[in-house]
Amino acid sequence: MAITMPLSSIIHKQPQKQRDKWPSNDFQEELVIRPLHSGDIYASFQFRTLWETDFMRGNKVSHYRLFPKSLGQVISKFSVRELHISFTQGYWRTMQWGQPFLPSPPGAELWVWFQDSVTDVDGTWKELTNVLSGIFCASLNFIDSTNTVQPSASFKPLGIGNVTDHSFLRYATLPREIVCTENLTPWKKLLPCGSKAGLAVLLKSEKLFHSSFHSQAVHIRPVCQDWQCKTTSWELRQTLNVVFDLHTPGQGKREWSLFKMFSRTLTEACPLASSSKIYIDITDNPQGEQFEVSPATPLLSQAMVLGDRRTFSVYDLTQQITFGTVRSLNLLIRWKSSEDMLRPLLHGERYVAGYGLQTGEIHTLMYNNHPYRSFPVLLLDSVPWYLRLYIHTLTVASKGKDNKPSYIHYQPSKDRVRPHLLEMLVQLPPNSVTEVTVQFERALLKWTEYTPDPNHGFYVGSSVISSLVPSIVAMDTNSTREQPLFSSFFPCKEESSYFVRVYTEPLLVNLPTPDFSMPYNVICLTCTVVAVGYGSLYNLLTRSFQIDEPSPGLAKRIANIIRKMRGVPPL
Amino acid sequence: MGLLSDPNRRRALISLLTRLNAPICVVCYMAGVAWFMGLAFEPFTLRTYMSENAMGSTMVEERFPAGERALATGREFSAHKKKVGGMPVDWLVKTMQARGLEVFTQRFSRTLPFPDENKERYLVKGTNVYGILRAPRAPRTEALVLSAPCTPGDNNNQAVGLLLGLAQYFRNQVYWAKDIIFLVNEHDLIGMQAWLEGYHHTNTTGMDWSPLQGRGGSIQAALSLELSSDVITSLDLVLEGLNGQLPNLDLANLFYAFCQKIGVLCTIQGKLQRNDWDSVSGYSHSVQTMMLMVMKQASGRPWGDHGLFLRYHIEAATIKGINSFRQYKSDTTTIGRLLEGMYRKLNNLLERLHQSYFFYLMPSLSHFVSIGYYMPVIDYILLLICALDLWVQLATPPPRTEDGVADTEQMSSPGVLSVLTPLVISHLTGVEVAVEHFPVSETEAVVLTAIAIYTAGLALPHNTHRLLSGEGTEQGWKVLKLVAVLYLAVLLGCTALINFSLGFILALTLVPVAAFVTPHVPKILSAFILVILSPACTLLFSVFFFQELQEMPVSFIDGWMLFLSVISQGILDHSLYGSLVYPLIALLVYPCWLLFWNILFWK
């Protein structure tokens, strides 16, 4: 496989005093604010809890300190190796906003690697989804075999572990899942400080859901304790990404502050956190010509993010000086000018072509905007069974020419049992659009299988494009150095490229839908017409009628016999 | 049923039917026409009501304030349009971007099969500009469309201005759940066709277009705006789309409800609603309104830019601003508020509009006739008792033999060839009319060729008989007529299911022909009646009638010119947008009529 995830080795700093008491526990929190080219503001929270423990050994872990117990129990009970779950409301606009730190598809996404000791993976998966459904107050219990797939290449473990047998992997999305406060509250409760202190006080739902994009995620994986990787520890990353719209406030004043975004200011770091920082991306603004940040900070930091070297102003919340004399921090960004659309190197789009309710065609477009480098991408498509893919119509073309995928993994669907899974490895030529098309037929469902709002349409989850994209600057592969959290999620092996995952839009497809108010009328009418009208008419038309003499009476018959014996013609 | 299974009574019934065949036919025909005329009578129709719950109960408050600014934008647009001499693409892109939309353009080109003289175009090249307002926290699965055509001259500048004004206002609102696409299309329907084909990546008409860069998922509803004056007296709603398709009635209801709420006069077919339904003039007013709808629907043309959306199962309508000499005027802010209200309600939709009727006629904007009420019309008119009569006549001559049915088959079997030949020849003539003879590059030449072939088809009976050996028998024409009558019934029945109006108009003229034609009626008079009731003459009369209904009567010469242009438009509609009326007439209806012509001249 062209894309394989190397071992992750993420090292964290541990303050001396904590190491003495609880060598195995560490909590870090971080907020990155990036003013986007479109004028919108991207705020990304990351909370990381590290715990040096082993859930899998025989002894039950019972003493939890920073790590949430509910998740710890899930890991040990279901023998989870890695768990990634995200809830997203909205679609990340790559063309306006560039790449996010952590991509996620609209709706809910869950993918889990199980330990190879698990025997009944499907059963465990089923139980796990139901438990998670309870933990996150989400409809994850709707994940069943009809929307679960086992990708062979697209989702490799992000933590340590050399398991590549994808029979221990399960991946499912619920594109229709609507994310709201009820999902945010349990998510916040997993934090050591809750929403009482630290960065989490900013997470007020009335503001977070008043935005253009909202995404929250939980990632659990085993990571190395140090660069030698002698011991492993469990990492829990909780991330929350939100994009605030420039236009929505409406006053025309292009100005942002923590208070405006979150209706709160910061007064302290979470006391349990070993590090608590705010980063503001000022790469595009070295001289302060585009926007102005106040209060200013002398601390600068550089990090490799998504193939680019970015510069950040850093505010360390553990330092009292950050909060100034008013004892609260309210960052303010004032815009001065705006810029044009940017062109992300990799970008994907998807839509349904055609009209009518019989057939259709799914088009997936993949843009490589790199001027001279081509690179391979892995495309993963999971399509529900009620769209019957005609796989022989699959075409992949870039620049008008046929582009043969070097690897195709296709698992046909089974009606009402499992979805289609299509994975392929495609080389994207430089500066090109690659179009993948496949035709499908819309199935007629059984009448109980329709959702309560069948005319709304049926969702098809986002396709996933994973790739190692050539980077502009040499990536930092020295993982022993301390990095900000946001730059250290996807492990990086090569200096010349970085890992990117892009999700396309989900699709809304109309299926042939009966008029549900009609069955009674239709049944009555057809029964009447068939039974009375058609039946008797058919009967009349196919039968020929003749006048039949009524059978003669007994006396007449006897008379006839006598007449016959006499040789006289009968009566 | 016992009545029919008793042979004696059955025979009596059949003889009664055959004896009363002519009166029954006449009565049914009259009943059909009377029923149709009754449809426009208000007590017989239903009031419109909102079926869709998502749009019914929620109250929205309209606050669009910027009508004056929209007009200023419109004037700016007009200035740029004049400067560029066409669509000011760059200016539109810049303006839409400044309003915070994602802006994309689409180029298209189309060579018409022959020059369109009405609109003076042959080689069409243009650009569509559209901006997408992305709804916050929406996954790009649903969209609404608001479009305004960029027409040459001074028309429609206000529509574009209002569109841009609404875009700016909508952008600052937080309640959107569906993306809203603001589209300015060039070359009206051709541009719209290119955009829709690009959006759905289909190519039904062989147009060249550049692929679209941005999409908003499946489009739920669309409105097209036509506005050419700063103030208006009324808004007209246009519903008739391609091939007589209509949007869901709820869209019309929504428009009507908001006109009532905001206090704008609203019309349909350009006719205001009247309250005096019990007076003769009130009744004739609603008959006129309904007849206009029937004529427009029967033409199968899209009567506004919305007409092409319907193919893609997108509910769409055109709203036209009309400025007449009335006292009471509404300004642009009011229209903006009306559109705002409509879009907010459409935004609330959870499912596509599907609750209300798709097949209806409207004698006024507040009343409608559903399919259940108007279908009996066609049933009555098509009740072809004469087919039964013919069948009986064919079956009865050898009544002496044991089983009549088998014998009839033997009798008519030599007639198969004699029936088949006219059938095939008629259809070949139809194909000849339908095949587009386009080496000629003049509109008139094309139309006149079509008419010439059509007329030449009238000489066919003689040729048909030359092909047939021997004389046509009495049985022969009866079999042929039986086939022709059944053919007509099936054809018109199917047409009426898809496009009731077209089926109705054709039935109105063709059914009398079918009923009375035999070889034994006076030749010259019948031939004259037959020609008068042929599809082409029906079209000619329809042209005059339509002008009459629109209160714009024309002289015979003008009418004739109009007739020619209607034919050329029909051919163009077919090749540009895929309208089916012209091929239907040429390939099926005309050959069917030729069969009757054949019967008349049966030797």
Chai-1 contact restraints between the chains, C-beta under 6 A:
chainA,res_idxA,chainB,res_idxB,connection_type,confidence,min_distance_angstrom,max_distance_angstrom,comment,restraint_id
A,Q89,B,R137,contact,1.0,0.0,6.0,A-B,restraint_1
A,G90,B,R137,contact,1.0,0.0,6.0,A-B,restraint_2
A,Y91,B,P139,contact,1.0,0.0,6.0,A-B,restraint_3
A,Y91,B,R140,contact,1.0,0.0,6.0,A-B,restraint_4
A,P106,B,P139,contact,1.0,0.0,6.0,A-B,restraint_5
A,S212,B,P136,contact,1.0,0.0,6.0,A-B,restraint_6
A,H247,B,G100,contact,1.0,0.0,6.0,A-B,restraint_7
A,H247,B,R171,contact,1.0,0.0,6.0,A-B,restraint_8
A,H247,B,N172,contact,1.0,0.0,6.0,A-B,restraint_9
A,T248,B,V174,contact,1.0,0.0,6.0,A-B,restraint_10
A,G250,B,N172,contact,1.0,0.0,6.0,A-B,restraint_11
A,Y351,B,R215,contact,1.0,0.0,6.0,A-B,restraint_12
A,A353,B,H200,contact,1.0,0.0,6.0,A-B,restraint_13
A,A353,B,H201,contact,1.0,0.0,6.0,A-B,restraint_14
A,G354,B,T202,contact,1.0,0.0,6.0,A-B,restraint_15
A,Y355,B,H200,contact,1.0,0.0,6.0,A-B,restraint_16
A,Y355,B,Y312,contact,1.0,0.0,6.0,A-B,restraint_17
A,D453,B,L350,contact,1.0,0.0,6.0,A-B,restraint_18
A,D453,B,E351,contact,1.0,0.0,6.0,A-B,restraint_19
A,N455,B,E351,contact,1.0,0.0,6.0,A-B,restraint_20
A,N455,B,R352,contact,1.0,0.0,6.0,A-B,restraint_21
A,N455,B,H354,contact,1.0,0.0,6.0,A-B,restraint_22
A,H456,B,L350,contact,1.0,0.0,6.0,A-B,restraint_23
A,H456,B,E351,contact,1.0,0.0,6.0,A-B,restraint_24
A,E505,B,R140,contact,1.0,0.0,6.0,A-B,restraint_25
A,P506,B,P139,contact,1.0,0.0,6.0,A-B,restraint_26
A,L508,B,T141,contact,1.0,0.0,6.0,A-B,restraint_27
A,L508,B,G217,contact,1.0,0.0,6.0,A-B,restraint_28
A,L508,B,S218,contact,1.0,0.0,6.0,A-B,restraint_29
A,S536,B,M1,contact,1.0,0.0,6.0,A-B,restraint_30
A,L540,B,L4,contact,1.0,0.0,6.0,A-B,restraint_31
A,F545,B,P7,contact,1.0,0.0,6.0,A-B,restraint_32
